[in-house]
Amino acid sequence: MEFRLLGAVSVATEAGELSVGPAKRRSLLTALLLRPNRPVTVEHLMVTLWDDEPPLRARTVIQGHVSRLRALLAEADARAFGVELATQGAAYVLRMPESLLDAHRFEELVTLAGSQRASADAVALYEEALSLWQGPALTGAYPSPTVVAAAEALEERRLTSVELLAAAYARLGEHARAAAVLRAEAAAHPLRESLSAALMTALQRAGRRSEALDWYHRTRRLLADELGVDPGPELADAYAVALRGEGDEAQPAPGAGAPRLPSAPPGAPLPGTVDLLPRMPRGFHGRAAELAALSRAAVGTAPLCLVTGPAGVGKTALVVRWAHRHRAGFPDGLLYADLRGFSDTREPAHLEVLREFLLALQVAPRQVPESAQAASALFRCLTADRQLLVVLDNARDSAQARELLPGGARCVTVVTSRNRLHGLIASDAARPVPVDVLEPADSTALLAAVLGPERVAAEEAAARRLAELCGGLPLALRVAAARLADQPGWSLEAMSAELSDESRRLHLLDVEDTGVRAALRLTVRGLPDGVAHHFAHLGRYPGTHVDRYAVAALAGTDPETAEAAMDQLAAAHLVIRTAPNRWTLHDLVRLYARGLDADSEALVRVLDQCVATALAAAGAAEPGEEECFALPADFRQPPAIRAFAGRDQAMAWYAAEREDLALLAGAAHAAGWHGRAWRIVLGLWPLMVWRVRDSWAPLLGLALAAARADAEPRGESRVLALLGWVLIEEGRPREAAAHLEAAPDLARRVGDRRAEATALVNLSLAQAALGSLDEAEQGCVRAAELARAVGDRHTERLAMYHLARHQLDARRPREALETALAALGLAGEPDISVASRVLLLSAAGEALLDLGEQEQGVRRLEDAAREAEACGYDDGAVRALGVLLRVSADVGVRARYEAARRRCRP
């Protein structure tokens, strides 16, 4: 599988090119591919897909395009290539190996070409990079300003690479080939002076002086006619050289760009250079993207590169590997110091480090200053005219590294840290190079490098499982491999089985004084007390993502304090921010945190926070409705609860938190907090209504078991009613009836008329599906009476809607129409929910069609469909459009129906 941006936006597979679809879908794919593996917000997608103000239905349009792209990728078996289009909060992320993207391969090849000492190698790499281009970048995407700007940036990079290719030809003395490469581009971009200047120089050196002079005059006229300006210094210099007939073949063409770091040939350092680097790391594997990113960050004037990542991720190995590969780019030497910012031993004083550096730079011991300030000044002076690499490893904070920076414009400094060191970015324009855990393929390759490829190949599945349990953390993988290497008879499967036990995993990932626990202990030790307190409590959270409200509940603080602590933990790479007010932890970090916390009340505090938030979300999603449950008698009020501005925010929260809410419910049930478990699940009812066919039965089964264990008949009745309805929608009416027959009696026993009415309505659906229409109608009539008696308009409308449906099934459309219209008119329409209105309009429209009043029926159905589509109620849209298709052959209606059906799929 290959994703292409360098030409027409497309997806190529072995079976051929995928049919991506219209321009705006290509633009959406373009936006995701320009930011692979990073969240792209819906707001950014709107800017990408529309020039001006996006339409009211923009979010629905984007959801439709995303749904279709997912289907296309699924049909092409994208998961086999590690490709997934995922939803992340209010954003989408295209997870993929970046090697599948032509723009990424182009950038890597260009960077690699720039690091070659041999010009012939550079030529081959530049030519390979440029061969990836199949036409103007981003062709076929909708030309919004965002897309146009991205295409122009890619084109600029291509033109620069053409100039660099010509310069490489020039260094080989192949000036005619350089001129041939440049002429076509200079003709296509006649106002780009750097191209024209480079072409003139190539022509002059190829002995074609008159052509060079002609090209200058042609370009000068165009600049005057089109822009009203004279040639710039670069073009004027090339003209002067051509006039004098000079031709220095040793010089690169003007505009060829600044020199780049050459790769070092294998072997010892250059004679006479300083070299304090540690030895080349053994068993190093992968990290091509990070090595390329470090090479890019190390280009320019006095670059400062900041390599950051969590403990054990392999920052030092990466930097030392890169430094050894590029040693020839630093003829004056390579300096290295371990600042021990995260160590059991004392951090070295600035003067100690500077003394080592000065001695390496041939300063006599007696001439080394006695104060750190004077030593730092001397170090900057000595490095002012040198080309050095300075590696400052394991810096605790920005101040520790700042006084050790060299003074030369040609020096490159690389700082590694577990903290993000925002201070160095702000004060010294440090260029971040983040390092994350290894991908699965690189993880297993690292195991193979230590254990031997034969041993790993013999247990491929176990090796993948072992890599998964180590979370892709190189330190954990190396410790696991060391244990296996020490015991040749121990299989990878046996090791994986032991690591599967969470209570022993961290112990097994320790060996002597090295291990994950030791590395994390040193990181946590440097945290302020309040931040460490919050970190310890994160281990009690059963979900995968946490927000500031949950953190506050866990730690017994407030959301503002919790958010500040999480920001510091993110800076220390102990948590990962995945979205605003949303963080996650690496599995091994979570296990370590769990071992620090002895607060047995943390779990129930966060469960109560979750219960309260679910109630608030339901109130915002369905305003005016009765709360679906009462709070537990021993409920503990959280310090704060997330506020929801309206339905959209509440539904977005449900969608983002669904997986974690299920995990919290499961943890509550397992810990004996049964009343919290069923309430958390029941609190999801607005999302269940909206996405009824989204595999809710297992979660509702857990809620039912919890309600029964809680001996709470009111909760049991409501869970039974909801579970029965879900089973009916899944086409399982007999199973549904078995649950629903008990629900009305339970509700009646505790005097819950609303629950009894809801249960009767849902039971009627099962009865109708099983052929008992009379019983179904009677149940709906009784349900409407019960709801009317307690003033529950929502449930009354629900009962009347289903009564109308049963009447339609019994072929009594006149009665169905009267019932639906009466329900729509209950107490006026302003208090009616979107779902109720859509369903009743659909029922009325269907009844009108059956009565032969097609025009009115179509109008009602179209109103229902558009209202459902506008607010994302896909199930309602499917119902309305499905009926509309009986009388409409409009391809647009068919397309809308199919799109809504796809969105309804689990």
Residue pairs with C-beta under 8 A, 6 or more apart in sequence:
1 11
1 12
1 13
1 76
1 78
1 81
1 83
1 100
2 11
2 12
2 13
2 100
2 101
2 102
3 10
3 11
3 12
3 33
3 96
3 100
3 101
3 102
4 10
4 11
4 12
4 102
4 134
5 30
5 33
5 34
5 101
5 102
5 103
5 137
5 138
5 154
6 102
6 103
6 106
6 132
6 133
6 134
6 135
6 137
6 154
6 158
7 133
7 134
7 135
7 136
7 137
7 139
8 134
8 135
8 139
8 140
9 20
9 26
9 29
9 30
9 33
9 138
9 139
9 140
9 141
10 17
10 18
10 20
10 140
11 17
11 18
11 20
11 29
11 72
11 73
11 76
12 18
13 76
15 76
18 72
18 75
18 76
19 72
20 26
20 29
20 69
20 72
20 140
21 65
21 68
23 140
23 141
23 142
24 49
24 61
24 65
24 142
25 65
25 68
25 69
26 140
26 141
26 142
27 48
27 49
27 141
27 142
27 144
27 147
28 45
28 48
28 49
28 62
28 65
28 66
28 69
29 69
29 141
30 48
30 138
30 141
30 147
30 150
31 40
31 44
31 45
31 48
31 146
31 147
32 40
32 85
32 92
32 93
32 94
33 94
33 101
33 103
34 103
34 150
36 94
36 95
36 96
36 98
36 101
36 104
37 93
37 94
37 95
37 96
37 98
38 93
39 88
39 89
39 91
39 92
39 93
39 578
39 579
40 91
40 92
40 93
40 94
41 90
41 91
42 59
42 62
42 90
42 91
42 92
44 146
45 62
45 92
46 54
46 58
46 62
47 144
47 145
47 146
48 142
48 144
48 146
48 147
49 58
49 61
49 62
49 142
49 144
50 58
50 144
51 144
51 145
55 61
56 870
57 869
57 870
59 872
60 869
60 870
60 872
63 872
63 903
64 899
64 903
66 85
66 87
66 92
67 899
67 902
67 903
68 899
68 902
69 85
70 85
71 902
73 83
73 84
73 85
78 84
81 96
81 97
81 100
82 95
82 96
82 97
82 439
83 94
83 95
83 96
83 97
83 100
84 94
84 95
84 96
85 92
85 93
85 94
85 95
86 92
86 93
86 94
86 95
87 655
88 578
88 579
89 578
89 579
89 582
89 652
89 656
90 579
90 652
90 656
91 579
97 439
98 104
98 289
99 105
99 288
102 132
103 137
103 154
105 129
105 132
106 129
106 132
106 133
106 157
106 161
107 157
107 292
108 288
108 289
108 292
109 125
109 126
109 128
109 129
109 132
110 125
110 126
110 129
110 157
110 161
110 164
111 292
111 295
111 296
112 125
112 292
113 121
113 122
113 125
113 126
113 129
113 164
113 168
114 122
114 164
114 260
114 261
114 295
114 299
115 260
115 261
115 262
115 263
115 295
115 326
115 329
116 122
116 125
116 262
116 263
117 262
117 263
117 265
117 328
119 168
119 169
119 171
119 172
120 172
122 164
122 168
123 165
123 168
123 169
123 172
126 161
126 164
126 165
126 168
127 165
129 161
130 158
130 161
130 162
130 165
133 158
136 151
136 155
137 150
137 151
137 154
137 155
137 158
138 147
138 150
138 151
138 154
141 147
159 185
159 189
159 192
159 195
160 257
162 181
162 182
162 185
162 195
163 182
163 194
163 195
163 198
163 253
163 255
163 256
163 257
164 256
164 257
165 181
166 178
166 179
166 181
166 182
166 198
166 202
166 253
166 256
167 178
167 198
167 252
167 253
167 256
167 257
169 175
169 177
169 178
169 181
169 202
170 178
170 201
170 202
170 205
170 249
170 251
170 252
170 253
170 256
171 252
173 249
175 202
175 203
175 205
175 206
175 249
176 202
176 206
178 198
178 202
178 205
178 206
178 253
179 199
179 202
179 203
179 206
179 208
182 195
182 198
182 199
182 202
183 199
185 192
185 195
186 192
186 195
186 196
186 198
186 199
186 215
189 195
190 196
190 218
190 219
190 222
191 219
191 222
191 223
191 226
191 227
193 219
193 223
193 231
193 232
193 234
193 235
193 255
194 234
194 254
194 255
195 255
196 215
196 216
196 219
196 235
196 238
197 234
197 235
197 237
197 238
197 253
197 254
197 255
198 238
198 253
198 254
198 255
198 256
199 212
199 215
200 212
200 213
200 215
200 216
200 235
200 238
200 239
200 242
201 212
201 238
201 241
201 253
201 254
202 253
203 209
203 211
203 212
203 215
203 242
204 212
204 238
204 241
204 242
204 245
204 246
204 247
205 247
205 248
205 249
209 242
209 245
212 238
212 242
213 239
213 242
213 243
216 231
216 235
216 238
216 239
216 242
219 231
219 235
220 230
220 231
220 235
223 229
223 230
223 231
224 230
231 239
234 254
234 255
237 254
238 254
241 247
258 299
258 300
260 299
261 295
261 298
261 299
261 326
261 329
261 412
262 326
262 328
262 329
263 325
263 326
263 328
263 329
264 324
264 325
264 326
264 327
264 328
264 329
265 328
269 275
269 327
269 334
270 327
270 328
270 331
273 327
273 330
273 331
273 332
273 333
273 334
274 332
274 333
274 334
274 335
274 360
274 361
274 388
275 327
275 333
275 334
276 334
276 335
276 336
276 337
276 356
276 360
277 320
277 323
277 324
277 327
277 334
277 336
277 391
278 316
278 320
278 336
279 320
280 320
280 321
280 324
281 316
281 317
281 320
281 321
283 446
283 449
283 450
283 478
284 317
284 321
284 449
285 442
285 445
285 446
285 449
286 438
286 439
286 441
286 442
286 445
286 446
287 314
287 318
287 321
287 435
287 438
287 442
290 318
290 433
290 435
291 318
291 321
291 322
291 325
293 433
294 305
294 307
294 318
294 319
294 322
294 414
294 433
295 322
295 326
297 303
297 305
297 431
297 432
297 433
298 305
298 326
298 412
298 414
301 409
302 406
302 408
302 409
302 410
302 411
302 412
302 413
303 412
303 413
303 431
304 405
304 413
304 415
304 424
304 428
304 429
304 430
304 431
305 412
305 413
305 414
305 415
305 430
305 431
305 433
306 415
306 417
306 420
306 421
306 424
306 425
306 430
306 431
306 432
306 433
307 315
307 318
307 319
307 414
307 415
307 416
307 417
307 433
307 435
308 315
308 416
308 417
308 418
308 419
308 420
308 421
308 432
308 433
308 434
308 435
308 573
309 315
309 418
309 434
309 435
309 436
309 573
310 418
310 437
310 473
310 523
310 573
310 574
310 586
310 589
311 342
311 418
311 475
311 516
311 519
311 520
311 522
311 523
311 573
312 473
312 474
312 475
312 476
312 516
312 519
312 520
313 435
313 436
313 437
313 473
313 474
313 475
313 573
314 435
314 438
314 474
314 475
315 393
315 416
315 417
315 435
316 393
316 394
316 416
317 474
318 435
319 391
319 393
319 414
319 416
320 336
320 391
322 414
323 334
323 336
323 389
323 391
323 414
326 389
327 334
327 389
329 387
329 389
330 387
330 388
330 389
330 412
331 387
332 386
332 387
332 388
333 360
333 361
333 386
333 388
333 389
334 388
334 389
334 391
335 357
335 360
335 388
335 389
335 390
335 391
336 390
336 391
336 393
337 348
337 353
337 356
337 357
337 391
337 392
337 393
337 404
338 348
338 393
338 394
339 347
339 348
339 353
339 392
339 393
339 394
339 395
339 396
339 400
339 401
340 346
340 347
340 348
340 394
341 347
341 394
341 395
341 396
341 397
341 400
341 417
341 418
341 526
342 394
342 396
342 418
342 519
342 522
342 523
342 526
343 394
343 522
344 522
347 396
347 400
349 372
350 372
350 375
350 376
350 403
350 404
351 370
351 371
351 372
351 375
353 404
354 368
354 372
354 375
354 376
354 378
354 379
354 403
354 404
355 368
355 375
357 379
357 390
357 404
358 368
358 375
358 378
358 379
358 382
359 365
359 368
361 379
361 382
361 383
363 378
363 382
368 375
368 378
369 375
369 377
369 378
372 403
376 403
376 404
379 404
379 406
379 407
380 405
380 406
380 407
381 407
383 390
383 406
383 407
383 408
383 411
384 407
384 408
385 408
385 410
386 406
386 408
386 410
386 411
387 408
387 410
387 411
388 406
388 408
388 410
388 411
388 412
389 411
389 412
389 413
389 414
390 404
390 405
390 406
390 411
390 412
390 413
390 414
391 413
391 414
391 416
392 401
392 404
392 413
392 414
392 415
392 416
393 416
394 416
394 417
394 418
395 401
395 415
395 416
395 417
395 419
395 421
396 417
396 419
396 526
397 417
397 419
397 421
397 423
398 421
398 422
398 423
398 424
398 427
399 423
401 415
401 417
401 421
401 424
402 423
402 424
402 427
402 428
405 413
405 428
406 413
415 421
415 424
415 430
418 523
418 572
418 573
419 571
419 572
419 573
420 432
420 570
420 571
420 573
421 430
422 571
424 430
425 432
437 471
437 472
437 473
437 474
437 586
438 446
438 467
438 472
438 473
438 474
438 477
439 472
440 464
440 467
440 468
440 472
442 472
443 467
443 470
443 472
443 477
444 456
444 460
444 463
444 464
444 467
446 474
446 477
446 478
446 481
447 456
447 463
447 466
447 467
447 477
447 480
447 481
447 492
448 455
448 456
448 457
448 463
450 478
450 481
450 482
450 485
451 481
451 484
451 485
455 484
455 492
456 463
456 492
459 491
459 492
459 493
462 491
462 492
462 493
462 495
462 496
463 492
465 493
465 496
466 477
466 480
466 492
466 495
466 496
466 499
467 477
469 496
469 499
469 500
469 505
470 476
470 477
470 480
470 499
470 509
470 588
471 586
471 587
471 588
473 516
473 586
473 588
475 514
475 515
475 516
475 519
476 509
476 516
476 588
479 509
479 510
479 511
479 514
479 515
479 516
480 495
480 499
480 508
480 509
482 511
483 490
483 495
483 508
483 511
484 490
484 492
484 495
495 508
498 504
498 508
499 505
499 508
499 509
502 591
505 588
505 591
506 515
506 516
506 517
506 588
506 591
506 592
506 595
507 517
509 515
509 516
509 517
509 588
510 516
510 517
510 518
516 588
516 592
517 592
520 574
520 588
520 589
520 592
523 572
523 573
523 574
524 532
524 535
524 574
524 592
524 596
526 572
527 535
527 568
527 569
527 572
528 568
530 561
530 565
531 565
531 568
531 569
533 555
533 565
534 551
534 554
534 555
534 557
534 562
534 565
534 566
534 569
535 565
535 569
535 574
535 575
535 593
535 596
536 593
536 596
536 597
536 599
537 551
537 554
537 555
537 556
537 593
537 597
537 599
537 602
538 546
538 551
538 554
538 575
538 585
538 590
538 593
539 590
539 591
539 592
539 593
539 594
539 595
539 596
539 597
540 554
540 594
540 597
540 599
540 602
540 603
540 606
541 550
541 554
541 606
542 603
542 663
542 664
542 666
542 667
543 550
543 659
543 660
543 661
543 663
543 664
544 584
544 659
544 660
544 663
545 578
545 582
545 583
545 584
545 657
545 660
546 554
546 582
546 583
546 584
547 581
547 582
547 583
547 642
548 559
548 560
548 562
548 563
548 566
548 581
549 559
549 562
549 609
549 613
549 638
549 640
549 641
549 642
550 606
550 609
550 610
551 557
551 559
551 562
551 563
551 565
551 566
551 583
552 558
552 559
552 561
552 562
552 609
552 638
552 639
552 640
553 605
553 606
553 608
553 609
553 638
553 639
554 602
554 605
554 606
555 562
555 565
555 602
556 599
556 602
556 605
556 639
557 565
557 639
558 639
558 640
559 639
559 640
563 581
566 575
566 577
566 583
569 575
569 583
570 576
570 577
570 583
574 585
574 589
575 583
575 584
575 585
575 589
576 583
576 584
576 585
576 586
577 583
578 584
582 656
585 593
603 667
603 668
603 671
603 673
604 636
604 673
604 676
605 636
605 638
606 664
607 664
607 667
607 668
607 673
607 676
607 680
608 632
608 635
608 636
608 637
608 638
608 676
609 638
609 641
610 661
610 664
610 676
610 680
611 631
611 632
611 635
611 676
611 679
611 680
611 683
612 631
612 635
612 637
612 638
612 641
613 641
613 642
613 653
614 661
614 679
614 680
614 683
614 684
615 627
615 628
615 629
615 631
615 683
616 641
616 642
616 643
616 644
616 650
617 644
617 650
617 653
617 654
617 683
617 686
618 625
618 627
618 628
618 650
618 683
618 685
618 686
619 625
619 627
619 644
620 644
620 645
620 646
620 647
620 649
620 650
621 644
621 647
621 650
621 651
621 654
621 686
621 687
622 647
622 686
622 794
622 833
623 647
624 794
624 831
625 794
625 833
626 754
626 792
628 682
628 683
628 685
628 718
629 679
629 682
629 683
629 714
629 715
629 718
630 714
632 675
632 676
632 679
642 653
644 650
644 653
647 834
647 871
650 686
651 686
651 687
651 690
651 872
654 684
654 686
654 687
655 687
658 684
658 687
661 680
661 681
661 683
661 684
662 681
662 699
664 680
665 676
665 677
665 678
665 680
665 681
665 699
665 702
665 703
665 706
666 677
666 702
668 674
668 676
668 677
668 680
668 706
669 677
669 702
669 705
669 706
669 709
674 706
674 707
674 709
674 710
675 706
675 710
675 712
675 715
677 702
677 703
677 706
677 710
678 703
678 704
678 706
678 707
678 710
678 712
678 715
678 719
679 715
681 699
681 700
681 702
681 703
681 706
681 719
682 703
682 715
682 718
682 719
682 722
684 696
684 699
685 722
688 694
688 696
688 722
688 726
689 835
690 835
690 872
690 873
690 874
690 875
691 874
691 875
691 904
692 725
692 726
692 729
692 875
693 729
693 730
693 875
693 904
693 905
693 906
694 906
695 906
696 726
697 723
697 726
697 727
697 730
700 719
700 722
700 723
700 726
701 723
703 719
703 723
704 716
704 719
704 720
704 723
704 739
707 715
707 716
707 719
708 716
713 746
713 747
713 749
713 750
714 746
714 747
714 750
714 752
714 755
716 746
717 743
717 744
717 746
717 747
717 750
717 752
717 755
717 756
717 759
718 743
718 747
718 755
718 758
720 739
720 740
720 742
720 743
720 746
720 759
721 740
721 743
721 755
721 758
721 759
721 762
722 762
723 736
723 739
724 736
724 737
724 739
724 740
724 743
724 759
724 762
724 763
724 765
724 766
725 736
725 762
725 765
727 733
727 735
727 736
727 739
728 736
728 762
728 765
728 766
728 769
733 765
733 766
733 769
733 770
734 766
734 770
736 762
736 765
736 766
736 769
737 763
737 766
737 767
737 770
740 759
740 762
740 763
740 766
741 763
743 755
743 759
743 762
743 763
744 756
744 759
744 760
744 763
746 755
746 759
747 753
747 755
747 756
747 759
748 756
753 786
753 787
753 789
753 790
753 792
754 786
754 787
754 790
754 792
754 795
756 783
756 786
757 782
757 783
757 784
757 786
757 787
757 792
757 795
757 796
757 799
758 783
758 795
758 798
760 779
760 780
760 782
760 783
760 786
760 799
761 779
761 780
761 783
761 795
761 798
761 799
761 802
763 779
764 775
764 776
764 777
764 779
764 780
764 783
764 802
764 806
765 776
765 802
767 773
767 775
767 776
767 779
768 776
768 805
768 806
768 809
773 806
773 809
773 810
776 802
776 806
777 803
777 806
777 807
777 810
780 799
780 800
780 802
780 803
780 806
781 799
781 803
783 795
783 798
783 799
784 796
784 799
784 800
784 803
786 795
787 793
787 794
787 795
787 796
787 798
787 799
788 796
793 826
793 827
793 831
793 832
794 833
794 836
796 823
796 826
797 823
797 826
797 832
797 836
797 840
798 836
800 819
800 820
800 822
800 823
800 826
800 840
801 820
801 823
801 836
801 839
801 840
801 843
803 819
804 815
804 816
804 817
804 819
804 820
804 823
804 840
804 843
804 844
804 847
805 816
805 843
807 813
807 815
807 816
807 819
808 816
808 843
808 846
808 847
808 850
811 850
813 846
813 847
813 848
813 850
813 851
814 847
814 851
816 843
816 846
816 847
816 850
817 844
817 847
817 848
817 851
819 843
820 840
820 841
820 843
820 844
820 847
821 844
823 836
823 840
824 832
824 837
824 840
824 841
824 844
826 832
829 837
834 867
834 868
834 871
834 873
834 876
835 873
835 876
837 864
837 867
838 864
838 867
838 868
838 873
838 876
838 877
838 879
838 880
839 864
839 876
839 879
841 860
841 861
841 863
841 864
841 867
841 880
842 860
842 861
842 864
842 876
842 879
842 880
842 883
844 860
845 856
845 857
845 858
845 859
845 860
845 861
845 863
845 864
845 880
845 883
845 884
846 857
846 861
846 883
847 857
848 854
848 856
848 857
848 860
849 857
849 858
849 861
849 883
849 886
849 887
851 857
854 887
857 887
858 884
858 887
858 888
861 880
861 881
861 883
861 884
862 880
862 884
864 876
864 879
864 880
865 877
865 880
865 881
865 884
865 896
867 873
867 876
868 874
868 875
868 876
868 877
868 880
868 900
869 877
869 896
869 900
874 900
874 903
874 904
875 904
877 896
877 897
877 900
878 897
878 900
878 901
878 904
881 893
881 896
881 897
881 900
882 897
884 893
884 897
885 893
885 894
885 897
